[in-house]
């Protein structure tokens, strides 16, 4: 089965990773911090340290990945850094994914990040999908809702089956 890379694999990322693994996916999750990497490993998900602010740290993990999941709708940090992750950093990453084996991109367009920032990230994602013909999906459900992980996993599976 295909491999998914979950960028921002906190507790909800690990929940989504477990759901994807249940469906037969191989899953790799990222964290900026060593403690986060340990939590990912404890959840029996392949872990890697990467920073969404530095596209190269994410791109080096994409050699065998079918779908990248940008699960950063509730990322913490300074306002400008968060805006960059959902704006120019996201756009730069999507442009570089064109020359990689990645066949789909899922963007979390819901969460605690400012709604305008998430809307901009969604626009960037959709434009990239149209421009480079990369299948994309927006994950818009509330993480706290029952069935969130299953619905998100279904949307991710659609990217490679579509």
N, C-alpha and C positions, 0 to 999 in steps of 0.2 A: 504494500500500500504506500501511499504518498507520505511525505514528511511535511509537517507544519512547523513554522518558526513563530513562536509567540513572543513578541517584543513587549515586555512589561508583564512578566509572568508572576504577579503577586498571587494572593489567595484566589481571586477569581480566574486568573490565568491558569492556575493549577487545576481549578475545577473544570475549566474548558479543556485543558490538556488531558485530564482523566477521561472526559467524555469522548474526545477524539481518539484516544488510545483504545477505549472500549469499542469504537467503530473500526478499529484496525489500523489507524494512523500511527506513524512514528512521530513523536513530538519532541521538539527542542524548545526550551524556554529561556528567556534572558532576564537578567537583573543587573543593575549597576553595581550593586554591593555584594561582597562575599557572603554576608548573612543571607541575602536573597537567593544566591546560588545554592547554598546549603539547604534552604527550604524547598527549592525546586527538586534537588536530588532526593530529599526525604520523601517527596511525593512520587518518586520513581519516574521522573521525567528527566530526559537528558538536559543538563544545565550548561549555560555559558554566560560569562560576564560580557556585557555589551552596553553601550550607552547610546540611546537614540539621538543624542546631541552630536554624536560622531558617527556619521553614516558608514564609515569604513569598518567600524567594529560590528555593525550589523551585516554589512555586505559580505564580510569574510565568513559568515555562517550560512550563506545562501547557496553554496555549491551543490547541495543535494536536497534543496527545499522546493516543494511545489507551491506552497502558499505561505505568504507572510501575513501574520495577524498583528496589526498595530493596536494593541490593547492598552491605550494610554488615555482613555477618556476621563480618568480620575487621577492622573499623574500629579504628584506634588512638585513644588518648586517655586521659583520666582516667576512672576508674571511674564517677563520678556522671554525667559527660557521656555516656559510652557507654550507661549505663542510661536516660538521658533520650531518646537517639536511638531506642532500642528500646522505649521506654515512652511517656511523655506527649507527646513531640514527634511520634512516629509516630501516636499516636491523634489528635492535633490535625490533622495533615496529612490523615489518612484522612477525618476529619469534613468538612474543607474540600473535599476532592476530589469530594464528592457534587454540588457546584454547579459542576462543571467538565466539559469534554468527555471526561475520562478514563473509559474503559470497563473497565479492569482493573488489578489491582495484584498484583505479584509480590514476595514478601518472602523474602529469603535467611535461612533458619532454621538455617543451619549455618555453621561457621567457628570462628575462634579466640576470639571473644567468649564469655564465660561461658555455659554451657548454660542456666542458669536465666533469664538475661537474654534469650537467643534464644527460649526457650519462652514467655516473657511477650510478646515481640513477635509470635510466631506466634498466640497467643491473641487479642491485640488485632486482628491482621489478620483472623482468622477471624470474630470477633465483628462487625467492621465489614462484612465480606462478607454476613453474615446480616442485620444490622440495616438496611443501606442497599442490599442486593441488588446489590452490586458484585462481579463475578467476581474471585476471588482465588486465588492459588496460592502454595504454599510451595516454595521451592527448597531442597532438603535434601541434595543430593549433595555429595561432596567435590570441591572445585575441581581437585584434582590428578588425579582419575580421568580416564582417557581417555573422551572423549565428553561430558564435563560441559557444555560450551558448547552442543552440539547438543541434549542432553536439556533443558537450561534454555530454549533457544530454542523447542523444541517445546511446553513448558509455557506459555510466553508466547503463542505463537500460539493455543493452546487458549482463552486468555482472550477473544480477540476472535471466534473461530470458534464457541465454545461455545454 
